[in-house]
Amino acid sequence: MKILQYLQKFDGVLFDHAYDPLLAIFGQMHEDVISTRLGMKGLPNLAEDIAIQRNLEILRYTGGRVHFQTINTAKGVELIRNAKKGRA
């Protein structure tokens, strides 16, 4: 929140790699059949979706500009698309 407020002073953009670190703890790759086959801890879609939703709410509250990087989930794309259209 403080970063978004600071960046507004000079029309800056926050570049956000959205994921919830507690849900993605020890994750090594996207969670799916391949991560299971390889025996690698997966990063669940939920870790990204919750972080995007949280950060969009903070953005609505503070204003400013955010660029979400490395979006991997359909839900994440939908959340960002709806926010751009002004829908919750």
Solvent accessible surface area in square Angstrom, and as a share of the most:
residue,aa,sasa,rsa
1,M,100,0.45
2,K,148,0.63
3,I,102,0.52
4,L,6,0.03
5,Q,73,0.32
6,Y,130,0.49
7,L,26,0.13
8,Q,80,0.36
9,K,164,0.69
10,F,116,0.48
11,D,98,0.51
12,G,14,0.14
13,V,48,0.28
14,L,49,0.25
15,F,124,0.52
16,D,22,0.12
17,H,98,0.44
18,A,8,0.06
19,Y,99,0.38
20,D,23,0.12
21,P,79,0.50
22,L,146,0.73
23,L,68,0.34
24,A,7,0.06
25,I,87,0.44
26,F,163,0.68
27,G,23,0.22
28,Q,113,0.50
29,M,53,0.23
30,H,77,0.34
31,E,91,0.41
32,D,65,0.33
33,V,97,0.56
34,I,90,0.45
35,S,2,0.02
36,T,108,0.63
37,R,185,0.68
38,L,109,0.54
39,G,69,0.66
40,M,73,0.32
41,K,102,0.43
42,G,9,0.08
43,L,63,0.32
44,P,32,0.20
45,N,71,0.36
46,L,98,0.49
47,A,2,0.02
48,E,16,0.07
49,D,19,0.10
50,I,66,0.34
51,A,0,0.00
52,I,0,0.00
53,Q,92,0.41
54,R,104,0.38
55,N,24,0.12
56,L,9,0.05
57,E,92,0.41
58,I,54,0.28
59,L,38,0.19
60,R,115,0.42
61,Y,167,0.63
62,T,22,0.13
63,G,30,0.28
64,G,36,0.34
65,R,119,0.43
66,V,30,0.18
67,H,90,0.40
68,F,24,0.10
69,Q,65,0.29
70,T,84,0.49
71,I,49,0.25
72,N,99,0.51
73,T,11,0.06
74,A,87,0.67
75,K,99,0.42
76,G,0,0.00
77,V,61,0.35
78,E,91,0.41
79,L,25,0.12
80,I,30,0.15
81,R,141,0.51
82,N,30,0.16
83,A,30,0.24
84,K,168,0.71
85,K,124,0.53
86,G,68,0.66
87,R,128,0.47
88,A,114,0.88
